[in-house]
């Protein structure tokens, strides 16, 4: 189902890593009626404000990319905020879309929803088959609830609401805060600052042994628009790159891209997180979609974005 280029499309979270990439992709494809509001313009925790927005703007399509996000440190230190705020945000947006008669909604989950020790690669049917990873369970629980709300709306109301499950993402407009960011942007900042300060070493958390999969966020955006036009099922669908690396290999790549000349020290007293997290994206690949950006190219693009924002020449 091709979406008309003048369709009213609301991207919730359009300033964030994922939302801004989806906005860029929609613009690139010629969509002319995109809707986005900043937090100052509309508080997504306020159900009344969200309801008034739907009544006023009448979006035909909705992409739920808004969320309170962060890495291991943020999840473990602010569990109540992560659970409550994400439940509120997605509940207001998804239920509001149902009430407003939105044609189609795409909800973005996270690969952390899978059980910590689920078989690898992670298939969609492994959801809720075991305990979650403790370091991000609060965020994961909220995302599981969002998936289930989309499924419930589909069953009870016939709503065309779909959910997608991206792997680890990175790229333009990422969060580079050392305490609240994910591993790849944190590494970019850490190595850049070490290079700028002529530090002899960089200390990284854990052992470097966990395996991770990364997807450049503009590839995710391409997949989301593809699925809006080509997918309509209750089962959520994984979006991955099809490649994985160890955190140690990732660190070496970031160090090389940034141009850091020192050595890496691993602090094994710090947590590794899940030992492996690799999505089975075969259902998506079977539909004909594939990513376009390899990891090193993507990291170079992300580092250029970091330099523009935090170290302008």
C-alpha positions as CSV (number, residue, x, y, z in Angstrom):
1,X,0.0,0.0,0.0
2,X,1.7,3.2,-1.2
3,X,1.1,6.2,1.0
4,X,0.0,9.3,-0.7
5,X,2.8,11.9,-0.7
6,X,0.5,14.5,0.7
7,X,-0.7,12.3,3.6
8,X,-0.6,13.8,7.1
9,X,2.1,11.9,8.9
10,X,2.9,12.6,12.6
11,X,6.4,11.6,13.8
12,X,6.4,11.6,17.6
13,X,9.9,12.3,18.8
14,X,11.0,13.9,15.5
15,X,14.0,15.6,17.1
16,X,15.5,12.4,18.5
17,X,17.9,9.9,17.0
18,X,15.2,7.7,15.4
19,X,12.5,10.3,14.8
20,X,14.8,12.7,13.0
21,X,16.0,9.9,10.8
22,X,12.5,8.9,9.9
23,X,11.6,12.6,9.2
24,X,14.7,12.9,6.9
25,X,13.7,9.7,5.0
26,X,10.0,10.9,4.6
27,X,11.3,14.2,3.3
28,X,13.7,12.4,1.0
29,X,10.8,10.4,-0.5
30,X,8.8,13.5,-1.2
31,X,6.2,13.5,1.6
32,X,4.9,17.0,2.0
33,X,2.7,17.1,5.1
34,X,4.9,16.0,8.1
35,X,3.8,16.9,11.6
36,X,6.2,17.3,14.5
37,X,6.0,18.9,17.9
38,X,8.7,19.6,20.4
39,X,8.3,18.8,24.1
40,X,7.7,22.5,24.8
41,X,4.9,22.5,22.2
42,X,3.2,19.3,23.5
43,X,4.0,17.2,26.6
44,X,3.4,13.6,25.6
45,X,2.9,12.7,29.3
46,X,-0.3,14.9,29.2
47,X,-3.1,12.7,27.8
48,X,-5.4,15.7,27.4
49,X,-2.8,17.6,25.3
50,X,-2.3,14.5,23.1
51,X,-6.0,14.1,22.6
52,X,-6.4,17.8,21.6
53,X,-3.5,17.4,19.2
54,X,-5.1,14.5,17.4
55,X,-8.4,16.3,17.1
56,X,-6.7,19.4,15.8
57,X,-4.1,18.0,13.4
58,X,-6.0,14.8,12.3
59,X,-2.9,12.8,11.3
60,X,-3.5,9.8,9.0
61,X,-0.3,8.0,9.9
62,X,1.6,8.0,13.2
63,X,5.2,6.9,14.0
64,X,5.8,6.5,17.7
65,X,9.5,7.2,18.1
66,X,9.2,9.2,21.3
67,X,10.6,7.6,24.5
68,X,12.7,8.2,27.5
69,X,15.9,6.4,26.6
70,X,19.3,5.8,28.1
71,X,22.1,3.2,28.7
72,X,22.8,0.9,31.6
73,X,23.6,3.6,34.0
74,X,20.5,5.6,33.4
75,X,18.2,2.5,33.5
76,X,19.6,1.3,36.8
77,X,19.5,4.8,38.5
78,X,16.1,6.0,37.3
79,X,13.9,2.9,37.1
80,X,10.6,4.5,38.1
81,X,11.0,7.3,35.5
82,X,11.9,4.8,32.8
83,X,8.8,2.6,33.4
84,X,6.2,5.3,34.2
85,X,7.1,7.9,31.6
86,X,7.4,5.4,28.7
87,X,4.1,3.7,29.7
88,X,2.5,7.2,29.7
89,X,4.0,8.4,26.5
90,X,3.2,5.4,24.4
91,X,-0.2,4.8,26.0
92,X,-1.3,8.4,25.2
93,X,-0.1,8.2,21.6
94,X,-1.4,4.7,20.8
95,X,-4.8,5.0,22.5
96,X,-5.1,8.5,21.2
97,X,-4.5,7.2,17.7
98,X,-7.3,4.7,18.1
99,X,-9.7,7.3,19.3
100,X,-8.8,9.6,16.4
101,X,-9.2,6.9,13.8
102,X,-5.6,7.0,12.5
103,X,-5.2,4.9,9.4
104,X,-1.9,3.3,10.5
105,X,0.5,3.5,13.4
106,X,4.1,2.2,13.7
107,X,5.4,1.7,17.2
108,X,9.2,1.4,17.8
109,X,10.3,-1.0,20.4
110,X,13.8,-2.1,21.4
111,X,15.8,-5.3,21.2
112,X,16.2,-5.2,25.0
113,X,12.6,-6.6,25.3
114,X,14.0,-10.1,24.7
115,X,14.9,-12.4,27.6
116,X,18.5,-12.2,28.8
117,X,19.3,-15.8,27.9
118,X,17.0,-16.3,24.9
119,X,18.4,-18.5,22.1
120,X,20.4,-16.5,19.5
121,X,19.7,-15.1,17.0
122,X,16.6,-13.6,18.6
123,X,13.4,-14.5,16.8
124,X,10.2,-12.6,17.3
125,X,8.5,-15.5,19.0
126,X,11.0,-15.5,21.9
127,X,9.2,-12.5,23.5
128,X,8.2,-13.2,27.1
129,X,9.8,-16.7,27.3
130,X,12.2,-15.9,30.1
131,X,13.6,-13.2,32.5
132,X,14.7,-9.8,31.2
133,X,18.2,-8.4,31.4
134,X,18.2,-6.7,34.8
135,X,20.2,-3.6,33.6
136,X,17.4,-2.4,31.4
137,X,14.3,-4.3,32.5
138,X,12.2,-1.1,33.3
139,X,12.5,0.3,29.8
140,X,12.0,-3.2,28.4
141,X,8.8,-3.8,30.3
142,X,7.4,-0.5,29.0
143,X,8.2,-1.4,25.4
144,X,6.6,-4.9,25.8
145,X,3.5,-3.1,27.0
146,X,3.6,-0.9,24.0
147,X,3.8,-3.9,21.6
148,X,0.9,-5.6,23.4
149,X,-1.2,-2.4,23.3
150,X,-0.8,-2.2,19.5
151,X,-1.7,-5.9,19.3
152,X,-4.7,-5.4,21.6
153,X,-6.0,-2.4,19.5
154,X,-5.7,-4.6,16.4
155,X,-7.7,-7.4,18.0
156,X,-10.4,-5.3,19.7
157,X,-10.8,-2.4,17.3
158,X,-9.3,-3.6,14.0
159,X,-6.6,-0.9,14.2
160,X,-3.8,-1.2,11.7
161,X,-1.1,-0.7,14.3
162,X,2.3,-2.4,13.8
163,X,5.4,-2.7,15.9
164,X,9.0,-2.9,14.9
165,X,12.0,-4.0,17.0
166,X,15.2,-2.3,16.0
167,X,18.7,-3.5,17.1
168,X,21.3,-1.2,18.6
169,X,21.1,2.1,16.7
170,X,23.5,5.0,16.1
171,X,23.9,8.0,13.9
172,X,23.1,11.7,13.6
173,X,21.4,13.3,16.6
174,X,22.5,10.6,19.0
175,X,23.0,11.3,22.7
176,X,26.7,11.6,23.5
177,X,26.4,12.0,27.3
178,X,28.9,9.7,28.9
179,X,26.5,8.7,31.7
180,X,23.2,8.4,29.9
181,X,24.1,7.3,26.4
182,X,24.4,3.9,24.7
183,X,27.7,2.2,24.1
184,X,28.6,3.5,20.6
185,X,28.0,7.2,21.0
186,X,29.6,7.1,24.5
187,X,32.7,5.5,22.9
188,X,32.8,8.2,20.2
189,X,32.9,10.9,22.8
190,X,35.3,9.1,25.1
191,X,37.8,8.5,22.4
192,X,37.5,12.0,21.0
193,X,38.1,13.5,24.4
194,X,41.1,11.2,25.0
195,X,42.5,12.2,21.6
196,X,42.0,15.9,22.3
197,X,43.6,15.6,25.7
198,X,46.5,13.4,24.5
199,X,45.5,10.7,27.1
200,X,47.6,7.6,27.0
201,X,44.7,5.2,27.7
202,X,40.9,5.0,27.6
203,X,39.0,2.9,30.1
204,X,36.0,0.9,28.9
205,X,33.4,-0.9,30.9
206,X,33.3,-4.7,31.1
207,X,35.4,-7.3,29.4
208,X,34.8,-6.4,25.7
209,X,33.5,-9.9,25.0
210,X,29.7,-9.3,24.5
211,X,28.5,-9.6,21.0
212,X,26.4,-6.7,19.6
213,X,24.7,-5.8,16.4
214,X,24.5,-2.2,15.2
215,X,22.3,-0.5,12.6
216,X,22.9,3.0,11.2
217,X,19.8,5.0,12.0
218,X,19.1,6.1,8.4
219,X,18.9,2.4,7.5
220,X,16.3,1.9,10.2
221,X,14.3,4.9,8.9
222,X,14.3,3.3,5.4
223,X,13.0,0.1,6.9
224,X,10.3,1.9,8.9
225,X,8.9,3.6,5.8
226,X,9.2,0.4,3.8
227,X,7.1,-1.4,6.5
228,X,4.5,1.3,6.7
229,X,3.8,0.6,3.1
230,X,4.4,-3.1,3.0
231,X,3.6,-4.7,6.4
232,X,0.4,-5.2,8.3
233,X,0.5,-8.0,10.8
234,X,0.0,-8.4,14.6
235,X,3.4,-9.9,15.1
236,X,6.1,-7.3,15.6
237,X,9.1,-7.5,13.2
238,X,12.8,-7.3,13.9
239,X,15.0,-4.7,12.1
240,X,18.7,-5.6,12.3
241,X,21.8,-5.3,10.1
242,X,22.5,-9.0,9.9
243,X,26.0,-8.5,11.3
244,X,27.5,-8.6,14.8
245,X,30.8,-7.6,16.4
246,X,32.3,-7.9,19.9
247,X,32.3,-4.8,22.0
248,X,36.1,-5.0,21.8
249,X,36.0,-5.0,18.0
250,X,33.6,-2.1,18.1
251,X,35.9,-0.2,20.4
252,X,38.9,-0.8,18.1
253,X,36.9,0.5,15.1
254,X,35.8,3.7,17.0
255,X,39.4,4.3,18.1
256,X,40.6,4.0,14.6
257,X,37.9,6.3,13.1
258,X,38.5,8.9,15.8
259,X,42.2,8.7,15.4
260,X,43.1,7.9,19.0
261,X,46.7,6.8,19.3
262,X,46.7,5.3,22.9
263,X,45.6,2.0,24.3
264,X,42.4,0.6,25.9
265,X,42.0,-0.6,29.5
266,X,39.0,-2.9,30.3
267,X,37.4,-2.4,33.7
268,X,36.0,-5.9,34.4
269,X,34.4,-4.7,37.6
270,X,31.7,-3.0,35.5
271,X,28.8,-4.9,34.0
272,X,28.8,-6.2,30.4
273,X,25.1,-6.3,30.0
274,X,23.6,-9.1,27.9
275,X,26.3,-11.5,26.7
276,X,24.9,-11.5,23.2
277,X,22.1,-9.6,21.4
278,X,21.6,-10.5,17.8
279,X,18.3,-10.2,16.0
280,X,17.0,-12.7,13.5
281,X,15.8,-10.3,10.8
282,X,15.0,-13.0,8.3
283,X,11.2,-12.1,8.2
284,X,12.1,-8.5,7.2
285,X,14.8,-9.6,4.7
286,X,12.4,-12.0,3.1
287,X,10.2,-9.0,2.3
288,X,13.0,-7.6,0.2
289,X,14.6,-5.0,2.5
290,X,18.3,-4.8,3.3
291,X,20.5,-2.2,5.1
292,X,22.9,-0.1,3.0
293,X,25.5,1.2,5.5
294,X,28.3,-0.9,6.8
295,X,29.5,-0.3,10.4
296,X,32.7,1.6,9.8
297,X,31.1,3.9,7.3
298,X,28.3,4.5,9.7
299,X,30.7,5.3,12.6
300,X,32.5,7.8,10.4
301,X,29.2,9.5,9.6
302,X,28.3,9.5,13.3
303,X,31.7,11.0,14.3
304,X,31.2,13.7,11.7
305,X,27.9,14.5,13.3
306,X,29.5,14.6,16.7
307,X,32.2,17.0,15.5
308,X,29.7,19.4,14.0
309,X,27.7,19.6,17.3
310,X,30.4,19.3,20.0
311,X,33.8,20.2,18.4
312,X,33.2,22.6,15.6
313,X,36.4,23.4,13.7
